[in-house]
Structures are given as C-alpha cells and as structure tokens.
Amino acid sequence: MRLFSALVVVILQAASVLASTCLQQQLGDSLSFPDDTTYNATVSSFWSIQESTLRPACVLRPATVLEVSKALEILSDSVECEFAIKGRGHAPAAGFANVNGGVAIDLTALSSVSLSQDSSMASVGAGAKWLDVYQHLDGSGVQVAGGRNGNVGVGGLLLGGGISHFTTKVGWGCDNVVNYEVVLANGTIINADKTNHPDMFLALKGGGNNLGVVTRFDLATFPQGNISTTTITYSISQSAEVFEAFTKLIESSNYDPLASLITSLLYLSATKTWRLSSSAVYTEPVTQPAFYDELFAIPHESLVNNIISLAEYADEKDTFSFNWLFATTTLKPSAENMQKMFDTLNSTIYSFNPEGGVTWSIALEPLVAAMLPDSGDRDILGLERACPGFIVLISALWPNSTANSEVEAKARSVLSAWEADAESKGLLQDFQYLNYAAPHQRPLHSYGKDKLGFLKLTSEKYDSARILQKDVGGFKL
Ligand SMILES: Cc1cc2nc3c(=O)[nH]c(=O)nc-3n(C[C@H](O)[C@H](O)[C@H](O)COP(=O)(O)OP(=O)(O)OC[C@H]3O[C@@H](n4cnc5c(N)ncnc54)[C@H](O)[C@@H]3O)c2cc1C
C-alpha cells in the first residue's frame, strides 16, 4: 500500500513537471517558480496561514484570457496534474485556492474595471478585489453589489453567492451578474448570459469553481451615493435584549431594503472576554435610521455613526499571519434559541485557551425576503425552499498552527450542538452558505437534490473529462 502511494506521488510530481515544462514553453513570461519574487508574492498573499503554507510547483499569473485558455488546454491534456484557481485568496481552508506540488493559477493580474457608457453595467476582471471596483465607480453615481470588505476577491465571492450591503435591495451578488466570460476546462472561451449558454449562466450563480475559470464578470449597476454606517457595542450582559431586537427586525414583514445588519459576538480566549456589537449599515446617508431604533435603544457602551462612501467603508486592513476557520449554518428566527446558542458556545469554548489564544467571532446575518427568490431561475442556491431567518458565520483566528485540529474540533462540536438543538425545535434550515462553509460541510448539496443534479449535468456537459472535479480543490459536486 505504501509503495502504491509513493508511486502515485511520483506520477503526480512527474505530471506537474511535464505540465510546467509545457506551460513554460508557451507561457514562460507569466510563470514563476519557488523563490522567484512573483511566486513568493502569490504564496504569501493568501489570507490564512493554512493556504499560504502550501507550496505549488509553479505559479501562473495570466495577463489575458487567452493565457488562461492556453493554460487550461495544457493542464487538461496532462495526466492528473492538480491545479488551483486563485482570486484574492480569502477562502481560509487549505487547498481551496492553492495546491501542494501542482500549478497555482493566480488571476490577480486580470483586475481591470470599466463602466459602460450608459453606466448600467460594470465589467470586472475576475482577479480584482472589491475595493478596486468601488474605487473605480466612486463618484460615478452608481455602484454594484459586492463584498463588504474591500480586500475580498470578486471571483470567489460571486461564484459562491455574495452577501453585500445591498442584498436586501437587489438580492445576492451573483443575482446581479448579467454575463460571465468563462474559460472551460479544455481551454474554450465562452460568454454565458441569459440567452447564450443559459445553463452555464445559472450554474455559475452559486456553483463555485466547478464549471470553469471565470475571467470577467459583467455586473448590473444601480444608483448609489454615500451610505450611513453605525457601529454599536454593548456589554455582553445585554445579549438577551440584543437577540430580541435582532429577531424582531428579521421577523418584521417589511424589512427595510436599505438596511444591512450584522450582529456579532466576539470572544478572546486569552482574556476570557466577550464583546457584543451590531454593524448597522443603511445604504442612504441617514444618520441613525429609524429602522434600527430598537437596537439603538438598548443601553450600549458606544455608538459611532459615519456618513461615507462605499469605497471608504470597504477600505479595511487585512489580517494576515493567522490560521483561520469558517463554518456556517442557517436558522429560523428565535431570540430564545439565540440565547441558548450563546450558552452552548460559552460552555464549549470558555476554558479553551491554546498557546497564543484564539479569537472567536460569531456573525449573525439576516436572511431576508429579497434573498429568497420566488422561483428557481435567479440563481442555483435553492433558497426558494427557505424562509426568512439568519445565516451564522462562525470564524476563528489563532496564531499557533499546532492548535489547528483542536480549534477545528471545537468549532465542529459547537456547530453540531447548535444544529441538533435547532433541528429538534424545527429551527434548522438546509442552506449552508458556500463562502462561509467549513471543508467538512456540503454547501452544494444543501441547495437541494434538483439543484445539485442540475449542477452535475452542467458540469458533465462543459467538462466531460471531469478535470475541475478531479484536479481542482474546493467544494466539489
Ligand atoms: C475578511 C473577509 C470578509 C468577507 N466578507 C464577505 C462578505 O461581505 N460577503 C460575502 O458574501 N462573503 C464574504 N467573505 C467570504 C468570501 O466571499 C469568500 O472567502 C470568497 O471565497 C473569497 O473570494 P476570493 O476570490 O478572495 O478567494 P479565493 O480563495 O481566491 O477563491 C475562493 C474560491 O473561489 C474559486 N475562484 C476564485 N476565483 C475564481 C474564478 N475566477 N473562477 C473560478 N473559480 C474561482 C477558488 O478556486 C476558490 O475555491 C469574506 C471573507 C473574508 C476572509
């Protein structure tokens, strides 16, 4: 058995060497190898230590769609050469956008942004980050629905769904893509929109990296000026009132389409301290919008309001050099259950303090009517079966890599306790948001059998050799 595994490793290494030789002959200028400056720049640009620790045999930074096409033609002809597709490297799990020994395709050079003459559409290179887009559109009177943190990649966010400050108004980020330029696994370049390759068009709206390498997204714009941002921090002793107010908001039959809310719990294991806060954004320049009155009325430690542009607000500092973990679940509203979740969380992680500490963050994000389509042709997320509630993102960051498996085990045990409890009360929803999911979760399966079946059929049609299923990491079909 050991001999067989060793043989497989040797064959895979030989495949990478062969593929890199071919890539070097045809795309030499865009290829870099260990210790080259460009190689190091790519490998160190991943957001999590887990991703930046992997060592690809070479990094390809294509400068044009034709180079992406040539690369995929070569890679699909090579026998089992693993490769990775990297946008801005913000998926935390190892192997999702990087690879050990194979070829990492770093799309960051494809980051141009342009606005159509009539301002109705922005064309964005798939390697751009959201700040590039917001800054380009700043002052034009229009914006697009993208990531709230400007360092996040356009590619990964839109292919997994995309929650923006405008989700309550225009739905998921992917719902606002009007055309995709895609390179198929065999190197063919196509454009997918409502009339050309409509199956591919739909499958890309939540299908992740399973359909092709997207090189350009054309996004519908909408009129947008400055926004209002309010950060409120509370003592953890106010948790019951905050959960009550949050629940009332998401249960309200007329959720304000201009509201964008995240309520978060933060725990620092080193000091055993909890923090509770709400980020209450309003996408018009209104100081203290009335919609959030119940949250503002709860006694708080601080409340800071700013009226600023989207570009300014998204211009955050990245937090490198940490291990990171994401995991998710989706629940129906219940303040009582939220308090129970907090108690379960507290009892599981309170005394867990590996060397270097862990910072836990639990973000609670409303899943409101605008995110739930009436029919299944808007995206592939399967949310026509869901009901209003909230999406939970558990994230953890810690410096000490020897604690990885322990932190992951803690997160898993919190998640399974929450889900078992919610299920018994009829509060658990099927949906697992792909961009927040842990590697052990099955977000594509959470869309439902029909959606998964459609994704599989579309993948077979456009990638009959199953290259993207066998040779590329991430959530697979
Ligand atoms: C600090 C932070 C803030 C975040 N904020 C938000 C938020 O506001 N809203 C939200 O919805 N999510 C948010 N997320 C989650 C985010 O959407 C995902 O982490 C997303 O995967 C990041 O995309 P990326 O291109 O940076 O990542 P990468 O790690 O480069 O890519 C993620 C996945 O997408 C694939 N991929 C990327 N580009 C392409 C492409 N062009 N073609 C084919 N496959 C591709 C990769 O292969 C990989 O599997 C946030 C994450 C972080 C770390």
The ligand as a Gaussian input file, in Angstrom:
#p B3LYP/6-31G(d) Opt

LIG

0 1
 C      -12.263000      39.268000       5.606000
 C      -13.364000      38.591000       4.838000
 C      -14.525000      39.294000       4.568000
 C      -15.556000      38.670000       3.848000
 N      -16.700000      39.371000       3.578000
 C      -17.682000      38.786000       2.855000
 C      -18.872000      39.499000       2.509000
 O      -19.044000      40.669000       2.820000
 N      -19.821000      38.850000       1.813000
 C      -19.685000      37.546000       1.426000
 O      -20.598000      37.027000       0.793000
 N      -18.578000      36.852000       1.713000
 C      -17.576000      37.433000       2.414000
 N      -16.452000      36.721000       2.712000
 C      -16.323000      35.343000       2.224000
 C      -15.780000      35.375000       0.795000
 O      -16.864000      35.546000      -0.086000
 C      -15.055000      34.072000       0.433000
 O      -13.965000      33.900000       1.303000
 C      -14.599000      34.064000      -1.029000
 O      -14.303000      32.741000      -1.371000
 C      -13.373000      34.919000      -1.258000
 O      -13.079000      35.023000      -2.627000
 P      -11.566000      35.203000      -3.116000
 O      -11.577000      35.325000      -4.591000
 O      -10.901000      36.257000      -2.320000
 O      -10.947000      33.845000      -2.602000
 P      -10.089000      32.666000      -3.245000
 O       -9.607000      31.927000      -2.039000
 O       -9.093000      33.156000      -4.202000
 O      -11.173000      31.829000      -4.007000
 C      -12.235000      31.193000      -3.333000
 C      -12.757000      30.020000      -4.182000
 O      -13.289000      30.513000      -5.404000
 C      -12.614000      29.938000      -6.534000
 N      -12.420000      31.006000      -7.519000
 C      -11.990000      32.273000      -7.263000
 N      -11.988000      32.986000      -8.403000
 C      -12.418000      32.147000      -9.382000
 C      -12.633000      32.302000     -10.784000
 N      -12.429000      33.457000     -11.394000
 N      -13.073000      31.240000     -11.499000
 C      -13.307000      30.044000     -10.888000
 N      -13.128000      29.851000      -9.560000
 C      -12.689000      30.885000      -8.821000
 C      -11.299000      29.406000      -5.997000
 O      -10.827000      28.303000      -6.741000
 C      -11.647000      29.027000      -4.550000
 O      -12.140000      27.723000      -4.454000
 C      -15.404000      37.324000       3.413000
 C      -14.226000      36.634000       3.688000
 C      -13.219000      37.252000       4.382000
 C      -11.964000      36.481000       4.668000

